[in-house]
Amino acid sequence: MGTLRIAAAVAGVALAVVFASLFPGTRRGKWETVLLVLAVAAYAALRGLPEDEDGDPRTALLLFIGVAIYFALMRVSFAGWFRRQEELVRLGRPIEKLKARHYTVMLLGIVASMAVVIPLR
């Protein structure tokens, strides 16, 4: 269960950083999004700490870890693409459509996040 707690803490911090970077604005606005994510992480951690009757960790915590890892991977993978889209919007041009390679990266992100979560179970 200790590994699960560490993974949840790392995933919560990673998700907070992702949300802070996705919502540019005032410093206060960034702190509000970070605190919201950390509150959700704390809730998932508290719900996941007790074990069920089989001794397995609760599903809520594992789902939170998987989703947080996926969002962090996607933010890192698509950082350049996000910047290009913001620049196109700023110039008044239409944004680019997603291509097959983008969907492939998303699918690989799901596989990678599950590869981390499944051994924690």
N, CA, C and O of each residue as an XYZ file, in Angstrom:
484
protein
N       0.822     -1.200      0.000
C       0.000      0.000      0.000
C       0.862      1.257      0.000
O       0.404      2.314     -0.436
N       2.095      1.164      0.479
C       2.984      2.330      0.495
C       3.318      2.823     -0.900
O       3.370      4.030     -1.140
N       3.547      1.892     -1.824
C       3.833      2.257     -3.209
C       2.648      2.980     -3.821
O       2.814      3.926     -4.592
N       1.469      2.535     -3.479
C       0.261      3.164     -4.004
C       0.125      4.599     -3.498
O      -0.273      5.488     -4.250
N       0.448      4.822     -2.251
C       0.391      6.185     -1.691
C       1.402      7.101     -2.364
O       1.089      8.252     -2.667
N       2.599      6.608     -2.599
C       3.633      7.413     -3.270
C       3.203      7.726     -4.697
O       3.339      8.862     -5.153
N       2.685      6.727     -5.402
C       2.217      6.943     -6.775
C       1.087      7.961     -6.809
O       1.034      8.793     -7.715
N       0.188      7.909     -5.842
C      -0.924      8.856     -5.786
C      -0.417     10.272     -5.532
O      -0.922     11.223     -6.129
N       0.563     10.423     -4.664
C       1.120     11.755     -4.382
C       1.811     12.329     -5.610
O       1.620     13.499     -5.942
N       2.604     11.518     -6.281
C       3.295     11.978     -7.492
C       2.284     12.316     -8.583
O       2.419     13.329     -9.269
N       1.279     11.470     -8.741
C       0.249     11.717     -9.762
C      -0.528     12.991     -9.452
O      -0.849     13.753    -10.365
N      -0.832     13.233     -8.189
C      -1.549     14.449     -7.818
C      -0.757     15.705     -8.116
O      -1.307     16.682     -8.626
N       0.530     15.690     -7.803
C       1.375     16.855     -8.094
C       1.496     17.052     -9.601
O       1.421     18.181    -10.086
N       1.684     15.960    -10.345
C       1.785     16.066    -11.808
C       0.507     16.636    -12.409
O       0.562     17.481    -13.301
N      -0.636     16.179    -11.926
C      -1.906     16.687    -12.448
C      -2.109     18.154    -12.089
O      -2.656     18.915    -12.887
N      -1.679     18.555    -10.907
C      -1.789     19.960    -10.513
C      -0.936     20.839    -11.422
O      -1.366     21.925    -11.812
N       0.259     20.386    -11.761
C       1.127     21.148    -12.671
C       0.500     21.236    -14.056
O       0.549     22.286    -14.697
N      -0.090     20.136    -14.518
C      -0.748     20.135    -15.833
C      -1.884     21.147    -15.859
O      -1.980     21.944    -16.792
N      -2.736     21.127    -14.858
C      -3.866     22.053    -14.842
C      -3.404     23.498    -14.705
O      -3.998     24.393    -15.306
N      -2.371     23.735    -13.936
C      -1.854     25.100    -13.811
C      -1.320     25.604    -15.142
O      -1.445     26.790    -15.445
N      -0.727     24.725    -15.942
C      -0.190     25.154    -17.235
C      -1.284     25.300    -18.288
O      -1.114     26.052    -19.247
N      -2.399     24.597    -18.128
C      -3.473     24.685    -19.112
C      -4.344     25.921    -18.946
O      -4.993     26.357    -19.897
N      -4.362     26.488    -17.745
C      -5.201     27.641    -17.478
C      -4.332     28.859    -17.196
O      -4.128     29.228    -16.040
N      -3.821     29.480    -18.255
C      -2.993     30.661    -18.014
C      -3.857     31.801    -17.478
O      -5.047     31.892    -17.779
N      -3.267     32.621    -16.720
C      -4.012     33.738    -16.160
C      -3.290     34.292    -14.954
O      -2.063     34.258    -14.866
N      -4.057     34.786    -14.057
C      -3.468     35.392    -12.878
C      -2.880     34.325    -11.967
O      -3.208     33.143    -12.072
N      -2.025     34.758    -11.094
C      -1.410     33.852    -10.143
C      -2.480     33.233     -9.235
O      -2.401     32.058     -8.880
N      -3.469     34.032     -8.871
C      -4.549     33.534     -8.018
C      -5.327     32.429     -8.729
O      -5.684     31.425     -8.112
N      -5.590     32.610    -10.014
C      -6.318     31.604    -10.781
C      -5.559     30.286    -10.867
O      -6.159     29.213    -10.806
N      -4.245     30.371    -11.009
C      -3.439     29.151    -11.058
C      -3.492     28.418     -9.730
O      -3.605     27.193     -9.697
N      -3.411     29.158     -8.642
C      -3.454     28.526     -7.320
C      -4.810     27.879     -7.080
O      -4.888     26.823     -6.452
N      -5.868     28.495     -7.567
C      -7.194     27.901     -7.399
C      -7.294     26.566     -8.130
O      -7.856     25.612     -7.593
N      -6.757     26.485     -9.351
C      -6.807     25.218    -10.078
C      -5.923     24.170     -9.419
O      -6.296     22.999     -9.348
N      -4.752     24.583     -8.934
C      -3.862     23.644     -8.257
C      -4.520     23.118     -6.984
O      -4.468     21.919     -6.707
N      -5.133     23.999     -6.219
C      -5.789     23.567     -4.986
C      -6.975     22.651     -5.272
O      -7.230     21.717     -4.511
N      -7.694     22.904     -6.347
C      -8.801     22.032     -6.725
C      -8.295     20.625     -7.035
O      -8.869     19.639     -6.573
N      -7.228     20.534     -7.813
C      -6.680     19.223     -8.164
C      -6.143     18.515     -6.926
O      -6.346     17.312     -6.760
N      -5.466     19.250     -6.065
C      -4.935     18.627     -4.851
C      -6.066     18.167     -3.922
O      -5.924     17.164     -3.222
N      -7.176     18.892     -3.915
C      -8.326     18.460     -3.113
C      -8.907     17.158     -3.665
O      -9.264     16.261     -2.901
N      -9.000     17.056     -4.986
C      -9.485     15.817     -5.598
C      -8.510     14.672     -5.306
O      -8.928     13.546     -5.038
N      -7.212     14.971     -5.361
C      -6.207     13.947     -5.057
C      -6.333     13.475     -3.615
O      -6.245     12.278     -3.342
N      -6.536     14.401     -2.699
C      -6.687     14.033     -1.291
C      -7.940     13.189     -1.096
O      -7.919     12.215     -0.343
N      -9.020     13.548     -1.759
C     -10.258     12.777     -1.650
C     -10.054     11.356     -2.168
O     -10.464     10.386     -1.530
N      -9.412     11.246     -3.339
C      -9.178      9.913     -3.908
C      -8.250      9.105     -3.005
O      -8.442      7.902     -2.831
N      -7.251      9.761     -2.434
C      -6.328      9.054     -1.553
C      -7.032      8.570     -0.290
O      -6.813      7.441      0.149
N      -7.866      9.405      0.287
C      -8.579      9.010      1.499
C      -9.572      7.886      1.222
O      -9.758      7.000      2.055
N     -10.204      7.921      0.059
C     -11.137      6.848     -0.287
C     -10.390      5.572     -0.633
O     -10.933      4.475     -0.498
N      -9.136      5.710     -1.081
C      -8.378      4.537     -1.501
C      -7.544      3.918     -0.407
O      -7.015      2.822     -0.593
N      -7.405      4.581      0.734
C      -6.564      4.033      1.786
C      -7.118      2.759      2.413
O      -6.369      1.793      2.561
N      -8.388      2.712      2.786
C      -8.870      1.449      3.343
C      -8.903      0.366      2.272
O      -9.180      0.647      1.106
N      -8.631     -0.827      2.655
C      -8.684     -1.928      1.710
C     -10.056     -2.587      1.789
O     -10.715     -2.562      2.828
N     -10.470     -3.171      0.678
C     -11.750     -3.872      0.717
C     -11.566     -5.246      1.355
O     -10.478     -5.563      1.836
N     -12.603     -6.054      1.364
C     -12.548     -7.323      2.078
C     -11.540     -8.309      1.499
O     -11.122     -9.234      2.195
N     -11.137     -8.131      0.233
C     -10.141     -9.016     -0.377
C      -8.715     -8.532     -0.138
O      -7.759     -9.215     -0.506
N      -8.565     -7.368      0.472
C      -7.233     -6.815      0.699
C      -6.709     -5.997     -0.464
O      -5.551     -5.580     -0.458
N      -7.562     -5.759     -1.477
C      -7.137     -4.970     -2.634
C      -7.394     -3.493     -2.386
O      -8.359     -3.132     -1.712
N      -6.524     -2.627     -2.935
C      -6.772     -1.192     -2.781
C      -8.033     -0.774     -3.521
O      -8.463     -1.443     -4.462
N      -8.599      0.295     -3.107
C      -9.852      0.768     -3.698
C      -9.610      1.247     -5.125
O      -8.527      1.725     -5.462
N     -10.627      1.111     -5.941
C     -10.540      1.441     -7.358
C     -10.409      2.936     -7.599
O      -9.770      3.340     -8.570
N     -10.996      3.769     -6.744
C     -10.964      5.227     -6.958
C      -9.527      5.746     -7.018
O      -9.202      6.593     -7.850
N      -8.685      5.242     -6.148
C      -7.301      5.702     -6.128
C      -6.554      5.257     -7.378
O      -5.783      6.030     -7.946
N      -6.773      4.038     -7.807
C      -6.110      3.553     -9.017
C      -6.572      4.323    -10.251
O      -5.766      4.633    -11.129
N      -7.861      4.631    -10.319
C      -8.360      5.429    -11.446
C      -7.768      6.827    -11.442
O      -7.399      7.354    -12.492
N      -7.675      7.424    -10.268
C      -7.083      8.759    -10.179
C      -5.646      8.738    -10.662
O      -5.241      9.614    -11.426
N      -4.874      7.761    -10.236
C      -3.477      7.672    -10.648
C      -3.383      7.497    -12.157
O      -2.580      8.164    -12.809
N      -4.196      6.607    -12.719
C      -4.169      6.379    -14.164
C      -4.528      7.620    -14.966
O      -3.864      7.939    -15.953
N      -5.567      8.316    -14.550
C      -5.993      9.526    -15.259
C      -4.951     10.630    -15.124
O      -4.665     11.333    -16.093
N      -4.389     10.787    -13.948
C      -3.375     11.828    -13.739
C      -2.141     11.570    -14.591
O      -1.591     12.492    -15.194
N      -1.711     10.326    -14.638
C      -0.543      9.990    -15.466
C      -0.852     10.237    -16.937
O      -0.012     10.759    -17.670
N      -2.045      9.866    -17.368
C      -2.424     10.081    -18.766
C      -2.415     11.565    -19.114
O      -1.865     11.951    -20.145
N      -3.017     12.406    -18.267
C      -3.034     13.844    -18.544
C      -1.627     14.429    -18.574
O      -1.321     15.273    -19.415
N      -0.779     13.985    -17.665
C       0.595     14.490    -17.646
C       1.346     14.081    -18.917
O       2.067     14.890    -19.501
N       1.177     12.841    -19.339
C       1.831     12.391    -20.570
C       1.329     13.160    -21.785
O       2.119     13.534    -22.652
N       0.037     13.398    -21.855
C      -0.520     14.118    -22.998
C      -0.059     15.574    -23.017
O       0.207     16.123    -24.086
N       0.037     16.196    -21.861
C       0.485     17.589    -21.803
C       1.927     17.707    -22.278
O       2.271     18.630    -23.017
N       2.761     16.774    -21.852
C       4.157     16.791    -22.287
C       4.252     16.477    -23.776
O       5.006     17.128    -24.499
N       3.500     15.493    -24.236
C       3.565     15.077    -25.636
C       3.060     16.145    -26.594
O       3.589     16.300    -27.695
N       2.035     16.882    -26.177
C       1.406     17.851    -27.065
C       1.745     19.304    -26.730
O       1.044     20.210    -27.179
N       2.790     19.543    -25.961
C       3.132     20.908    -25.559
C       3.381     21.809    -26.773
O       2.868     22.926    -26.832
N       4.156     21.334    -27.725
C       4.429     22.123    -28.929
C       3.180     22.345    -29.760
O       2.981     23.433    -30.302
N       2.340     21.333    -29.867
C       1.105     21.447    -30.637
C       0.177     22.470    -29.999
O      -0.444     23.269    -30.699
N       0.079     22.448    -28.638
C      -0.740     23.445    -27.944
C      -0.242     24.856    -28.219
O      -1.042     25.764    -28.449
N       1.075     25.047    -28.196
C       1.637     26.392    -28.462
C       1.292     26.852    -29.868
O       0.928     28.009    -30.073
N       1.407     25.945    -30.847
C       1.072     26.310    -32.233
C      -0.404     26.678    -32.364
O      -0.736     27.628    -33.073
N      -1.279     25.957    -31.705
C      -2.705     26.259    -31.786
C      -3.026     27.612    -31.144
O      -3.836     28.377    -31.669
N      -2.391     27.901    -30.013
C      -2.594     29.206    -29.367
C      -2.116     30.339    -30.273
O      -2.746     31.394    -30.337
N      -1.013     30.120    -30.967
C      -0.496     31.136    -31.884
C      -1.452     31.326    -33.067
O      -1.685     32.457    -33.494
N      -1.998     30.243    -33.593
C      -2.957     30.357    -34.693
C      -4.206     31.114    -34.258
O      -4.722     31.942    -35.009
N      -4.686     30.842    -33.077
C      -5.861     31.552    -32.562
C      -5.543     33.023    -32.386
O      -6.362     33.884    -32.706
N      -4.360     33.312    -31.879
C      -3.958     34.706    -31.673
C      -3.877     35.457    -32.999
O      -4.169     36.651    -33.059
N      -3.476     34.749    -34.073
C      -3.383     35.364    -35.397
C      -4.724     35.372    -36.133
O      -4.822     35.940    -37.220
N      -5.746     34.760    -35.566
C      -7.061     34.741    -36.189
C      -7.228     33.675    -37.248
O      -8.153     33.744    -38.057
N      -6.352     32.694    -37.255
C      -6.436     31.601    -38.223
C      -7.140     30.405    -37.589
O      -7.201     30.295    -36.364
N      -7.674     29.503    -38.425
C      -8.304     28.301    -37.860
C      -7.247     27.346    -37.295
O      -6.118     27.288    -37.782
N      -7.633     26.611    -36.273
C      -6.691     25.672    -35.680
C      -6.573     24.430    -36.543
O      -7.448     24.138    -37.358
N      -5.470     23.694    -36.354
C      -5.224     22.477    -37.121
C      -6.110     21.345    -36.609
O      -6.457     21.295    -35.429
N      -6.463     20.456    -37.501
C      -7.208     19.263    -37.099
C      -6.213     18.203    -36.623
O      -5.057     18.185    -37.045
N      -6.682     17.329    -35.742
C      -5.832     16.238    -35.280
C      -5.594     15.260    -36.419
O      -6.478     15.005    -37.236
N      -4.384     14.717    -36.456
C      -4.020     13.748    -37.488
C      -3.913     12.369    -36.858
O      -4.017     12.220    -35.640
N      -3.707     11.376    -37.686
C      -3.622      9.995    -37.204
C      -2.497      9.830    -36.194
O      -2.639      9.061    -35.243
N      -1.401     10.521    -36.372
C      -0.279     10.390    -35.426
C      -0.662     10.917    -34.039
O      -0.192     10.400    -33.025
N      -1.515     11.948    -33.996
C      -1.963     12.457    -32.702
C      -2.802     11.409    -31.975
O      -2.645     11.205    -30.771
N      -3.682     10.754    -32.703
C      -4.502      9.699    -32.096
C      -3.640      8.523    -31.645
O      -3.926      7.886    -30.632
N      -2.587      8.243    -32.402
C      -1.665      7.177    -32.024
C      -0.962      7.513    -30.712
O      -0.816      6.656    -29.841
N      -0.532      8.757    -30.576
C       0.117      9.183    -29.331
C      -0.860      9.080    -28.158
O      -0.474      8.672    -27.062
N      -2.115      9.448    -28.382
C      -3.118      9.338    -27.318
C      -3.327      7.883    -26.904
O      -3.423      7.582    -25.715
N      -3.398      6.989    -27.876
C      -3.565      5.571    -27.574
C      -2.359      5.031    -26.809
O      -2.518      4.279    -25.847
N      -1.161      5.409    -27.231
C       0.040      4.980    -26.521
C       0.079      5.543    -25.105
O       0.592      4.894    -24.194
N      -0.461      6.748    -24.915
C      -0.544      7.328    -23.574
C      -1.453      6.526    -22.665
O      -1.146      6.331    -21.489
N      -2.573      6.058    -23.201
C      -3.477      5.209    -22.410
C      -2.773      3.915    -22.030
O      -2.856      3.469    -20.886
N      -2.082      3.315    -22.991
C      -1.364      2.068    -22.719
C      -0.287      2.295    -21.655
O      -0.129      1.478    -20.747
N       0.453      3.400    -21.766
C       1.512      3.680    -20.794
C       0.944      3.922    -19.404
O       1.502      3.436    -18.420
N      -0.148      4.659    -19.304
C      -0.725      4.911    -17.978
C      -1.270      3.630    -17.363
O      -1.154      3.434    -16.153
N      -1.857      2.763    -18.164
C      -2.328      1.485    -17.639
C      -1.158      0.573    -17.262
O      -1.262     -0.219    -16.325
N      -0.049      0.686    -17.992
C       1.135     -0.111    -17.656
C       1.695      0.289    -16.289
O       2.343     -0.518    -15.624
N       1.451      1.509    -15.877
C       1.884      1.949    -14.554
C       0.874      1.524    -13.490
O       1.266      1.099    -12.404
N      -0.408      1.631    -13.785
C      -1.456      1.383    -12.790
C      -1.664     -0.108    -12.519
O      -1.864     -0.498    -11.369
N      -1.621     -0.933    -13.537
C      -1.930     -2.353    -13.357
C      -0.964     -3.041    -12.372
O      -1.426     -3.823    -11.541
N       0.340     -2.787    -12.428
C       1.214     -3.422    -11.418
C       0.959     -2.908     -9.998
O       1.264     -3.605     -9.031
N       0.403     -1.696     -9.858
C       0.104     -1.169     -8.523
C      -1.065     -1.908     -7.878
O      -1.214     -1.906     -6.656
N      -1.863     -2.518     -8.680
C      -3.049     -3.208     -8.173
C      -2.612     -4.384     -7.363
O      -3.449     -5.115     -6.834
